[in-house]
């Protein structure tokens, strides 16, 4: 008797589960395609390194410790309300106003990058600035390191 009840429940469960799949298949709608901009909006920041000689720079700090954002923050909103993208030239700083442009120079190899402050942080003790992965790797002496000493200059 128990075996017949078990088989009956098994058959009913199978029928119910298969019927729900067919219902979803009938009402399935293909997702809408999203077209992306082909214009790189931060290209001006990246290409402005050649114009550094014309800029007024004010030294903020030497021997500052810089690190970079983890990929888990991609797509999240920053403190300024902008969407974070690890492939752009942005940074997080505790005190600079949002929109401030900074020149970050690696003290070991002299490579520089210009970033815009769009977030607050870093919140790790001893760190002065968080860069996006793209900005950090562009000036990194050792691609395997997660932090480096940099000079921070404000572009006026």
KADANOR-V306675 format. One record per backbone hydrogen bond with DSSP energy under -0.5 kcal/mol. CO is the residue of the C=O (numbers start at 0). NH is the residue of the N-H. E is the energy in kcal/mol with one decimal. If there is no record, write none. Layout:
co=CO nh=NH e=E
co=CO nh=NH e=E
This chain:
co=0 nh=4 e=-2.0
co=1 nh=5 e=-2.2
co=2 nh=6 e=-2.3
co=3 nh=7 e=-2.4
co=4 nh=8 e=-2.6
co=5 nh=9 e=-2.2
co=6 nh=10 e=-2.4
co=7 nh=11 e=-2.4
co=8 nh=12 e=-2.6
co=9 nh=13 e=-2.1
co=10 nh=14 e=-2.4
co=11 nh=15 e=-2.5
co=12 nh=16 e=-2.4
co=13 nh=17 e=-2.3
co=14 nh=18 e=-2.2
co=15 nh=19 e=-1.6
co=16 nh=20 e=-1.2
co=17 nh=21 e=-1.7
co=18 nh=22 e=-1.6
co=19 nh=23 e=-1.8
co=20 nh=24 e=-2.0
co=21 nh=25 e=-1.5
co=22 nh=26 e=-1.4
co=24 nh=27 e=-0.7
co=32 nh=34 e=-0.5
co=38 nh=40 e=-0.7
co=39 nh=42 e=-0.9
co=41 nh=45 e=-1.9
co=42 nh=46 e=-2.7
co=43 nh=47 e=-0.8
co=44 nh=47 e=-0.5
co=45 nh=48 e=-0.9
co=46 nh=49 e=-1.0
co=47 nh=50 e=-1.6
co=48 nh=51 e=-1.2
co=50 nh=53 e=-1.6
co=51 nh=54 e=-1.4
co=54 nh=56 e=-0.6
co=55 nh=155 e=-2.8
co=57 nh=153 e=-3.0
co=60 nh=151 e=-3.0
co=63 nh=65 e=-0.6
co=63 nh=149 e=-3.1
co=64 nh=127 e=-2.9
co=64 nh=128 e=-1.5
co=65 nh=147 e=-2.0
co=66 nh=130 e=-3.1
co=69 nh=72 e=-1.6
co=70 nh=73 e=-1.9
co=72 nh=75 e=-2.0
co=75 nh=83 e=-3.3
co=77 nh=80 e=-1.5
co=81 nh=77 e=-3.0
co=83 nh=74 e=-2.7
co=84 nh=87 e=-1.5
co=85 nh=133 e=-1.9
co=87 nh=89 e=-1.0
co=87 nh=134 e=-0.6
co=88 nh=115 e=-1.5
co=89 nh=131 e=-1.6
co=90 nh=117 e=-2.4
co=90 nh=118 e=-1.2
co=91 nh=129 e=-2.1
co=96 nh=99 e=-1.8
co=99 nh=116 e=-2.5
co=100 nh=154 e=-2.5
co=101 nh=103 e=-0.6
co=101 nh=114 e=-2.5
co=102 nh=104 e=-0.5
co=102 nh=152 e=-2.3
co=103 nh=112 e=-1.9
co=104 nh=150 e=-2.5
co=105 nh=109 e=-1.9
co=110 nh=105 e=-2.9
co=112 nh=103 e=-3.0
co=114 nh=101 e=-2.8
co=115 nh=90 e=-2.1
co=115 nh=117 e=-0.6
co=116 nh=98 e=-3.1
co=117 nh=79 e=-1.4
co=118 nh=92 e=-1.9
co=123 nh=126 e=-1.7
co=127 nh=93 e=-0.5
co=128 nh=66 e=-1.9
co=129 nh=91 e=-2.6
co=130 nh=68 e=-2.1
co=131 nh=135 e=-2.6
co=132 nh=136 e=-2.8
co=133 nh=137 e=-1.5
co=134 nh=138 e=-1.0
co=135 nh=138 e=-0.7
co=135 nh=139 e=-1.1
co=140 nh=142 e=-0.5
co=141 nh=144 e=-1.7
co=145 nh=67 e=-0.7
co=147 nh=65 e=-3.0
co=148 nh=106 e=-2.0
co=149 nh=63 e=-2.4
co=150 nh=104 e=-2.2
co=150 nh=152 e=-0.5
co=151 nh=59 e=-2.8
co=151 nh=60 e=-1.8
co=152 nh=102 e=-3.0
co=153 nh=57 e=-2.3
co=153 nh=155 e=-0.7
